[in-house]
Amino acid sequence: MSILNVEHLSHGFGDRAIFEDVSFRLLKGEHIGLVGANGEGKSTFMNIVTGTRQPDEGKIEWARNVRVGYLDQHTVLEAGMTIQDVLRSAFSWLFALEERMNALCDSMGSVDEQEMEQLLEELGEIQETLDTHDFYLIDMKVEEVARALGLLALGLEHDVSDLSGGQRTKVLLGKLLLEKPDILLLDEPTNYLDQEHIAWLKRYLQEYENAFVLISHDIPFLNEVVNLIYHMENRMLTRYVGNYEHFQEVYAMQKAQLEAAYKRQQQEISELKDFVARNKARISTRNMAMSRQKKLDKMDIIELAAEKPKPEFNFKVGRTPGKFLFETKDLVIGYEEPLSVPLNISMERGQKIALVGANGIGKTTLLKSILGLIPALSGSVELGENLQIAYFEQEGSYDNATTCIEEIWKEFPGFSQFEVRAALAKCGLTTKHIESQVRVLSGGEQAKVRLCKLINRESNILLLDEPTNHLDVDAKEELKRALIEYKGSVLLICHEPEFYTDVVSQVWDCTKWTTRII
């Protein structure tokens, strides 16, 4: 049974086409991985099928009475709402029914007998719906999901505006699971999640009976949860049966076959053109030349898609710093409440260290405390001499109206326009991306713009907070290579062991010093 039909979809931003005549069908029980390089339109596709963005052309048709749950990587949670408020909003339609029921009860004292019968009938239907959907057990369900996702320890009255990236993802995921939709649309759900909850989500999706569409650049995760791959490339959407590993094999084989066919055809075209040029003027061979020209005219020309620019990250190394980069003395980090025991830690020149541990235990807060962006609750941080710090924040601004060129020019006013364009191109951005506003770029493309600022400034220590989030496979591999070759020091927050294991020489487990219950 078809749940979703997309026919002849075309869409673009300005003169940059994202899709051209794309069709897609989702069947019951399919577990789909939607993959492709940054900027190919995966999140835009999700926005179109959920109705939050209108396509330029095409038809989107959902089956009747299908309830869709969408985990959007850019969802904004309103300040003032608690974790409990967000989770309970999964049942907003039931709370609306309860309000209707209370209004009916209030109006019963002023109606005649006939109206009373109608009200009682409607009340009965509402009560039956509330009972069927366990309305009076909502708080228990909320608590159960909060416990499974590690949110209960934070406290359900915790304000959502004060959450880390991973905690925020867990809250949105919890709301989605409580809604129990007929289909899940998940846009990079493993971003910011710690290893424990990535494993939990993996088990959940493996056992999930309904259909889901998953955008992810986490290859081990994709391999274990999907049975179909839709690959988005060059404004087209291509279907492959199997997991990501199988898709890679088939894709590589098809690409090699197409390139071989292209070479053969180009050789044949060259020979035909040469024959026509040599023989069209001779009376004796003119007919043969015309015959070959007709063959040329009717030939279905094979075209190879232009190769996507591969990113090239090379961090510039600055002057040599002192032996100690930073040292903390009884440092207690946090906001209103402490997140750590008193910390006495230090980092020496040349060290590459990964900070790991569950969401919300203070990894980002530690980086910001070292940088002086957040005041310590007590204790102190002493920075070393001659430091040139490059800091990659976990998230940029998604509402940045400046163009990529303007964004880099602000950082490097001495660059010529050619140098700005060359710097962005090295990070894997095309001319059309470079001239676009930052806010219309995908999360991965925005991350590349932010990395562009880092690699063009001399540094001797990199503080990187989840730099792999949103980056496609090629960009992750290139970033890993660049960090391995970087001659400076690295302090890295990351939840992907397959990324940081080859980069760092030490791993600091932050769960050992947190005051949070995990």
C-alpha positions in Angstrom: 0.0 0.0 0.0 1.4 3.4 -1.0 1.6 5.9 1.9 3.1 8.8 0.0 3.3 9.6 -3.8 5.5 12.3 -5.1 5.2 13.0 -8.9 7.3 15.2 -11.2 8.7 17.3 -8.3 10.8 20.3 -9.3 12.2 23.0 -7.0 15.0 25.5 -6.7 16.3 28.6 -4.9 16.7 31.5 -7.3 18.5 30.2 -10.3 19.9 27.1 -8.4 17.8 24.0 -9.2 17.5 21.4 -6.4 15.2 18.9 -8.0 14.1 18.3 -11.6 11.1 16.0 -12.3 11.7 13.8 -9.2 9.2 11.0 -8.4 9.1 9.0 -5.2 6.8 6.4 -3.6 6.8 5.3 0.0 5.2 1.9 0.8 4.1 0.5 4.1 6.9 -0.9 6.3 9.7 0.5 4.2 12.8 1.7 6.1 14.4 4.3 3.8 17.8 6.1 4.1 17.8 9.4 2.2 21.4 10.1 1.4 23.5 12.5 -0.7 26.2 15.2 -0.4 25.5 18.4 1.5 23.3 20.8 -0.4 21.7 18.2 -2.7 18.2 19.0 -1.1 17.5 16.2 1.4 16.1 18.5 4.1 14.3 20.6 1.4 12.6 17.4 0.2 11.4 16.6 3.8 10.1 20.2 4.1 8.2 19.8 0.8 6.6 16.4 1.6 5.5 17.7 5.1 3.9 20.8 3.5 6.2 23.4 5.3 7.6 24.4 1.9 5.7 24.6 -1.4 7.4 23.1 -4.5 7.8 25.0 -7.8 6.1 22.1 -9.6 4.8 18.6 -8.9 2.2 16.8 -6.9 2.5 15.4 -3.3 -0.2 13.0 -2.2 -0.5 11.3 1.2 -2.8 8.4 1.8 -5.9 9.3 3.8 -5.7 9.5 7.6 -1.9 9.1 7.7 -0.3 10.7 10.8 3.2 12.0 10.0 5.9 12.6 12.7 8.7 14.8 11.6 12.0 15.3 13.5 13.4 18.5 12.0 17.1 19.4 12.7 16.2 23.1 12.9 13.1 23.0 15.1 13.0 25.9 17.6 11.9 25.2 21.1 10.3 28.2 22.8 11.8 29.7 26.0 9.5 29.3 28.9 8.3 25.8 27.9 9.4 22.9 30.1 10.4 19.4 29.0 7.1 18.2 30.3 5.2 20.8 28.2 6.9 19.7 25.0 6.3 16.0 25.7 2.7 16.6 26.7 2.1 18.6 23.5 2.2 15.2 21.7 -1.3 14.8 23.0 -2.6 18.3 22.2 -5.5 16.9 20.2 -6.7 14.9 23.3 -6.4 17.9 25.6 -8.5 19.9 23.0 -11.2 17.1 23.3 -11.0 17.4 27.1 -11.6 21.2 26.8 -14.6 20.5 24.6 -16.0 18.0 27.1 -15.6 20.5 30.0 -17.4 23.2 27.9 -20.3 20.8 27.1 -20.6 20.0 30.9 -20.7 23.8 31.7 -23.5 24.4 29.2 -25.8 21.6 30.4 -27.6 23.7 32.9 -29.1 26.0 30.3 -30.4 23.6 27.6 -33.7 21.9 26.9 -34.3 18.1 26.9 -33.6 17.6 23.1 -30.3 19.5 23.3 -29.4 17.6 26.4 -29.7 14.3 24.5 -27.3 15.6 21.8 -24.8 16.9 24.4 -24.8 13.6 26.2 -24.3 11.7 23.0 -21.3 13.9 22.1 -19.9 13.6 25.6 -20.1 9.8 25.4 -18.2 9.9 22.1 -15.5 12.1 23.5 -15.2 10.1 26.7 -14.8 6.9 24.6 -12.0 8.5 22.5 -10.2 9.6 25.7 -10.4 6.2 27.2 -9.3 4.4 24.0 -6.2 6.6 23.8 -5.4 6.2 27.6 -5.8 9.9 28.2 -5.7 9.5 31.9 -2.3 7.8 31.7 -0.6 10.5 29.8 1.7 11.7 32.6 2.8 8.1 33.1 3.6 7.7 29.4 5.5 11.0 29.4 7.5 9.9 32.4 8.3 6.5 30.8 9.6 8.0 27.6 11.6 10.7 29.5 13.2 7.9 31.6 14.1 5.9 28.4 15.8 9.0 26.9 17.6 10.1 30.0 15.5 13.2 30.5 14.0 12.4 33.8 17.3 13.0 35.6 17.2 16.6 34.3 13.8 17.2 35.7 10.6 17.5 33.7 10.2 21.1 34.8 13.5 22.1 33.2 13.3 25.0 30.7 13.9 23.7 27.1 15.9 26.9 26.2 18.6 25.8 28.6 19.2 22.4 27.0 22.3 21.1 25.2 22.0 20.1 21.5 21.7 16.4 22.5 19.1 17.0 25.2 17.1 19.1 22.7 17.2 16.3 20.2 16.0 13.8 22.9 13.1 16.0 23.8 11.9 16.3 20.2 12.4 12.6 19.7 10.5 11.8 22.8 7.5 14.0 21.6 7.6 12.2 18.3 7.5 8.7 19.9 4.6 9.7 22.2 2.6 10.9 19.1 3.0 7.3 17.6 2.7 8.5 14.0 2.1 6.1 11.1 5.3 7.3 9.5 8.5 8.8 10.9 10.5 11.4 9.0 13.9 11.9 10.7 16.4 14.5 9.7 19.8 13.7 11.1 18.5 12.3 14.4 21.9 11.1 15.6 23.4 14.6 15.6 24.3 15.6 19.2 23.1 12.2 20.6 25.6 10.4 22.8 26.6 6.8 22.0 24.2 5.2 24.5 21.1 6.9 23.0 22.3 6.3 19.4 22.3 2.6 20.3 18.8 3.0 21.9 17.5 4.7 18.7 19.1 2.1 16.5 17.2 -0.7 18.4 14.0 1.3 18.3 14.1 1.7 14.5 15.2 -1.9 13.9 12.0 -3.0 15.7 9.8 -0.2 14.2 6.9 -1.8 12.2 5.8 1.3 10.4 7.6 3.2 7.6 10.3 5.7 8.1 12.5 8.0 6.0 15.8 8.8 7.6 18.4 11.4 6.6 21.8 10.6 8.0 25.5 10.8 7.3 26.2 8.3 10.1 27.1 5.2 7.9 27.3 2.5 10.7 23.9 3.7 11.9 22.4 3.7 8.4 23.7 0.2 7.6 21.9 -1.3 10.6 18.4 0.3 10.3 17.5 0.8 6.6 16.5 -1.6 3.9 16.3 0.9 1.0 18.5 3.8 0.0 17.3 6.8 -2.1 20.3 8.7 -3.4 19.9 12.4 -4.1 22.4 13.6 -6.7 22.4 16.1 -9.6 18.8 17.0 -9.1 17.7 13.3 -9.3 16.5 10.7 -6.9 17.6 7.1 -7.5 16.3 4.0 -5.6 18.6 1.2 -4.4 17.5 -1.9 -2.5 19.6 -2.8 0.5 21.6 -0.9 3.1 24.2 1.9 2.6 27.1 -0.5 2.1 25.3 -2.3 -0.7 24.3 1.0 -2.3 27.9 2.1 -2.4 28.9 -1.1 -4.2 26.1 -0.8 -6.8 26.7 2.9 -7.3 30.4 2.5 -7.8 29.8 -0.3 -10.4 27.1 1.8 -12.3 29.4 4.8 -12.3 32.3 2.7 -13.7 30.0 1.2 -16.4 28.7 4.6 -17.4 32.2 6.0 -17.7 33.3 3.1 -19.8 30.3 3.5 -22.1 31.0 7.2 -22.4 34.6 6.6 -23.4 33.5 4.0 -26.0 30.9 6.4 -27.4 33.4 9.3 -27.5 35.8 7.1 -29.5 33.1 6.1 -31.9 32.0 9.8 -32.3 35.5 10.8 -33.0 35.9 8.1 -35.7 32.6 8.9 -37.4 33.4 12.6 -37.5 36.8 11.9 -38.9 35.3 9.7 -41.6 32.6 12.3 -42.5 35.2 15.1 -42.7 37.5 13.0 -45.0 34.8 11.6 -47.3 31.9 14.0 -47.7 33.6 15.9 -50.6 34.3 12.8 -52.7 31.5 11.7 -55.1 32.5 8.0 -54.6 32.2 8.1 -50.8 29.7 10.9 -50.2 26.8 8.4 -49.6 28.8 6.6 -47.0 29.7 9.9 -45.3 26.1 11.0 -45.2 25.1 7.6 -43.7 27.6 8.1 -40.9 26.4 11.7 -40.4 22.9 10.4 -40.0 24.1 7.9 -37.4 25.8 10.8 -35.6 22.7 12.9 -35.7 20.5 10.1 -34.2 23.0 9.1 -31.5 21.7 9.3 -27.9 24.7 11.1 -26.4 25.9 9.9 -23.0 26.6 12.8 -20.6 28.7 12.4 -17.4 27.6 14.6 -14.5 30.1 17.2 -13.4 32.2 16.0 -10.5 31.1 17.6 -7.2 33.9 19.7 -5.7 35.6 17.8 -2.9 36.4 19.8 0.2 40.0 20.4 1.1 40.7 21.4 4.7 44.3 22.4 5.6 44.6 24.2 8.9 47.3 26.9 9.1 49.6 26.5 12.0 50.7 29.6 13.9 53.6 30.3 16.2 54.7 27.8 18.8 52.9 28.2 22.2 54.3 27.6 25.6 54.4 24.1 27.0 51.1 24.3 28.9 48.1 25.5 26.9 45.7 25.7 29.8 45.5 24.6 33.4 42.5 24.6 35.7 42.6 24.9 39.5 39.5 23.6 41.3 37.4 24.7 38.4 33.6 24.2 38.9 31.6 24.8 35.7 27.9 25.4 35.3 25.2 28.0 35.2 22.9 28.3 38.2 23.8 24.8 39.3 27.3 23.2 39.1 27.9 20.7 36.3 31.2 19.4 37.6 33.2 18.5 40.7 36.3 20.8 41.2 38.5 20.1 38.1 42.3 20.1 38.1 43.1 19.4 34.5 45.7 20.6 32.0 46.7 20.3 28.4 50.2 20.4 26.9 51.5 21.5 23.5 51.0 18.9 20.9 48.3 16.9 22.6 45.1 15.9 20.8 42.3 15.0 23.1 38.6 14.0 22.7 36.0 14.9 25.3 33.3 12.2 25.4 30.3 11.3 27.5 26.5 11.6 27.7 24.6 14.7 26.6 24.2 17.6 29.0 27.1 16.8 31.4 29.0 19.9 30.5 31.4 19.2 27.7 30.4 22.4 25.7 30.3 24.3 29.0 33.9 23.3 29.7 35.1 24.5 26.3 33.3 27.8 26.9 34.7 28.1 30.4 38.2 27.6 29.1 37.7 30.3 26.6 36.2 32.7 29.2 32.8 32.8 27.4 31.1 31.5 30.5 32.2 32.5 34.0 33.3 29.7 36.3 31.1 29.1 39.4 34.4 28.8 41.3 38.0 28.0 40.7 40.1 29.4 37.8 41.5 28.7 34.3 45.0 29.8 33.5 45.8 30.0 29.7 49.3 29.5 28.4 51.5 31.9 26.5 51.3 32.7 22.8 48.0 30.9 22.2 46.2 31.3 18.9 42.8 29.6 19.5 40.4 28.6 16.7 37.0 27.7 18.1 34.3 25.8 16.2 30.9 26.2 17.9 28.3 23.4 18.0 25.8 25.5 16.1 25.8 28.6 13.9 23.0 31.0 13.2 20.3 29.5 10.9 18.9 33.0 10.2 22.0 34.6 8.7 21.0 36.8 5.8 24.5 37.6 4.7 26.0 35.9 1.6 28.9 33.4 2.0 31.2 35.9 0.4 30.2 38.7 2.8 30.6 36.2 5.8 34.2 35.4 4.9 35.0 39.0 4.0 33.9 40.2 7.4 36.5 37.8 8.9 39.2 38.6 6.4 38.7 42.1 5.0 42.2 42.1 3.4 41.2 39.2 1.0 40.4 40.0 -2.6 37.1 38.7 -4.0 39.1 36.0 -5.9 40.8 34.9 -2.6 37.4 34.8 -0.8 35.9 32.7 -3.6 38.9 30.4 -3.7 38.8 29.9 0.0 35.1 28.9 -0.1 35.6 26.7 -3.2 38.3 24.8 -1.3 35.8 23.9 1.3 33.6 22.2 -1.3 31.2 25.0 -2.1 30.1 25.7 -5.7 29.8 29.2 -7.3 26.0 29.2 -6.7 26.4 28.3 -3.0 29.1 30.9 -2.6 26.8 33.7 -3.9 23.8 32.5 -1.8 22.7 33.7 1.6 24.1 31.6 4.4 20.5 30.9 5.7 19.4 29.1 2.5 22.3 26.6 2.7 22.0 23.2 4.2 23.4 22.5 7.7 26.4 20.8 6.2 27.1 23.7 3.8 26.8 26.2 6.7 29.3 24.1 8.7 31.7 24.3 5.7 31.4 28.1 5.7 32.3 28.1 9.4 35.2 25.7 8.8 36.4 28.1 6.1 36.9 30.8 8.7 39.0 28.4 10.8 41.3 27.0 8.2 42.2 30.5 6.9 43.4 31.8 10.2 46.6 30.7 11.9 46.1 28.7 15.0 48.0 26.5 17.4 45.1 25.0 19.2 41.7 23.9 17.8 38.7 23.7 20.1 36.0 21.8 18.1 32.5 21.2 19.4 30.8 18.4 17.4 32.4 19.5 14.0 31.1 16.4 12.2 27.4 17.2 12.7 25.7 17.8 9.3 28.9 17.1 7.3 28.6 14.6 4.5 30.8 11.5 4.1 33.5 13.1 1.9 33.7 16.2 4.2 34.1 14.0 7.3 36.9 12.0 5.8 38.7 15.2 4.7 38.3 16.8 8.1 39.7 13.7 9.8 42.7 13.7 7.5 43.3 17.5 8.1 43.1 17.0 11.9 45.5 14.0 11.8 48.0 16.2 9.8 47.5 19.3 11.9 50.7 20.2 13.8 49.0 22.1 16.5 46.9 20.8 19.5 43.3 19.7 19.3 40.5 19.5 22.0 37.5 17.9 20.4 34.0 17.1 21.4 32.6 14.2 19.4 30.1 11.3 19.7 31.5 9.3 16.7 34.4 6.9 17.7 35.0 6.0 14.1 35.9 9.7 13.6 38.0 10.6 16.6 39.8 7.3 17.3 42.3 8.0 14.5 42.7 11.7 15.4 43.4 11.9 19.1 45.9 10.3 21.4 43.8 10.7 24.6 40.1 10.4 25.5 38.8 12.2 28.5 35.6 10.6 29.8 33.6 13.6 31.2 31.2 11.3 33.0 33.9 10.8 35.7 33.7 14.4 36.8 30.1 15.5 36.2 27.6 16.1 39.0 24.7 15.2 36.7 23.0 11.9 37.2 23.2 9.9 34.0 
